[in-house]
Amino acid sequence: MTDQTALRYTAEHEWLLVDGDTATVGITAYAAEKLGDVVFVDLPSVGATVASGKVVGEIESTKSVGELFAPVDGTVTEVNDAVVDSPELVNSDPFGEGWLIKVSFTELPPLLSFDEYTALVGE
């Protein structure tokens, strides 16, 4: 499990682990809990160009369908096929094995710190 205080967050409940010019992206435990049991994940293809704030995938649960937004402008360099095959990883390990995509970017937009995100969701 990743140290959540080392991550950056969006108001759309995604987390980013930044390593150089690559961001690993997933949804927060808060979002996973609100969605309920995740049963299907639709992710962009490797090589897809994504734009910050735009929808790049869907996460379906037994309760609803949630959209996955790109937190940065860039190119998808990796997709977590394990989550596509076993969507329940989003619930069981959202900050570890439940990551969704990796995106190569040139500039990070303003993001939330751990403290700012927990204040946003009231936890």
C-alpha positions as CSV (number, residue, x, y, z in Angstrom):
1,M,0.0,0.0,0.0
2,T,1.3,3.4,-0.9
3,D,1.8,6.1,1.7
4,Q,-1.3,8.2,1.1
5,T,0.3,11.4,2.5
6,A,2.9,11.2,-0.4
7,L,0.2,11.3,-3.0
8,R,-1.5,14.2,-4.8
9,Y,-5.3,14.3,-5.2
10,T,-8.0,15.7,-7.4
11,A,-11.4,17.0,-6.4
12,E,-12.8,14.2,-8.5
13,H,-11.4,11.6,-6.0
14,E,-8.4,10.4,-8.0
15,W,-4.9,10.0,-6.5
16,L,-1.6,10.5,-8.3
17,L,1.8,9.1,-7.5
18,V,4.3,11.2,-9.4
19,D,7.6,9.7,-10.4
20,G,9.5,12.0,-12.7
21,D,7.3,12.7,-15.7
22,T,4.9,9.8,-15.1
23,A,1.8,9.8,-12.9
24,T,0.3,6.6,-11.6
25,V,-3.5,7.2,-11.2
26,G,-6.2,5.5,-9.2
27,I,-9.3,6.4,-7.3
28,T,-9.3,7.0,-3.6
29,A,-10.7,4.7,-0.9
30,Y,-13.4,7.3,-0.3
31,A,-14.5,7.1,-3.9
32,A,-14.3,3.3,-3.9
33,E,-16.4,3.1,-0.8
34,K,-19.0,5.5,-2.3
35,L,-19.2,3.5,-5.5
36,G,-19.8,0.2,-3.7
37,D,-18.6,-3.2,-5.1
38,V,-16.8,-2.5,-8.4
39,V,-17.8,-5.0,-11.0
40,F,-16.4,-3.5,-14.3
41,V,-13.6,-1.1,-15.2
42,D,-13.2,0.5,-18.7
43,L,-9.8,2.2,-19.2
44,P,-8.2,4.0,-22.1
45,S,-5.7,2.2,-24.4
46,V,-2.0,2.5,-24.0
47,G,-0.9,5.3,-26.3
48,A,-4.2,7.3,-25.9
49,T,-3.8,11.0,-25.5
50,V,-5.7,12.3,-22.4
51,A,-6.7,15.8,-21.3
52,S,-6.9,17.0,-17.8
53,G,-10.5,17.1,-16.6
54,K,-11.8,15.0,-19.4
55,V,-13.4,11.5,-19.0
56,V,-11.1,8.7,-19.9
57,G,-12.9,5.7,-18.5
58,E,-15.7,4.2,-16.5
59,I,-15.9,2.4,-13.2
60,E,-19.2,0.4,-12.7
61,S,-20.4,-0.9,-9.4
62,T,-23.4,-2.7,-8.1
63,K,-24.8,0.8,-7.2
64,S,-23.8,3.1,-10.0
65,V,-21.4,4.0,-12.8
66,G,-18.6,6.5,-12.1
67,E,-16.5,8.3,-14.6
68,L,-12.7,8.3,-14.5
69,F,-11.2,11.7,-15.3
70,A,-7.7,12.4,-16.5
71,P,-5.9,14.4,-13.8
72,V,-3.2,15.6,-16.3
73,D,-2.6,16.2,-20.0
74,G,-0.5,13.4,-21.4
75,T,-0.2,10.0,-23.0
76,V,-1.3,6.7,-21.3
77,T,1.9,4.6,-21.0
78,E,0.4,1.7,-19.0
79,V,-3.0,0.2,-18.1
80,N,-3.5,-2.0,-15.1
81,D,-4.9,-5.1,-16.8
82,A,-5.3,-6.8,-13.4
83,V,-8.0,-4.3,-12.5
84,V,-9.8,-5.0,-15.8
85,D,-9.7,-8.7,-15.1
86,S,-10.4,-8.3,-11.3
87,P,-12.3,-5.0,-10.8
88,E,-12.7,-5.8,-7.1
89,L,-9.1,-4.7,-6.6
90,V,-10.4,-1.1,-6.8
91,N,-12.2,-1.8,-3.6
92,S,-9.8,-4.1,-1.8
93,D,-6.6,-2.2,-2.5
94,P,-7.3,1.3,-4.1
95,F,-3.9,2.7,-3.2
96,G,-1.9,-0.4,-4.3
97,E,-2.9,-3.2,-6.7
98,G,-6.0,-1.2,-7.6
99,W,-4.2,1.5,-9.5
100,L,-5.7,2.3,-12.9
101,I,-3.4,4.0,-15.4
102,K,0.0,5.5,-15.8
103,V,0.3,8.8,-17.8
104,S,3.4,10.5,-19.1
105,F,2.9,14.3,-18.7
106,T,4.9,17.5,-19.2
107,E,3.2,19.7,-16.6
108,L,1.2,19.0,-13.4
109,P,-1.9,21.0,-12.8
110,P,-2.7,22.3,-9.3
111,L,-3.5,19.3,-7.2
112,L,-4.6,18.7,-3.6
113,S,-2.3,17.6,-0.8
114,F,-3.4,14.8,1.5
115,D,-4.6,17.3,4.1
116,E,-6.5,19.3,1.6
117,Y,-8.2,16.2,0.2
118,T,-9.2,14.9,3.6
119,A,-10.7,18.3,4.4
120,L,-12.6,18.2,1.1
121,V,-14.2,14.8,1.9
122,G,-14.7,15.5,5.6
123,E,-12.5,12.7,6.9
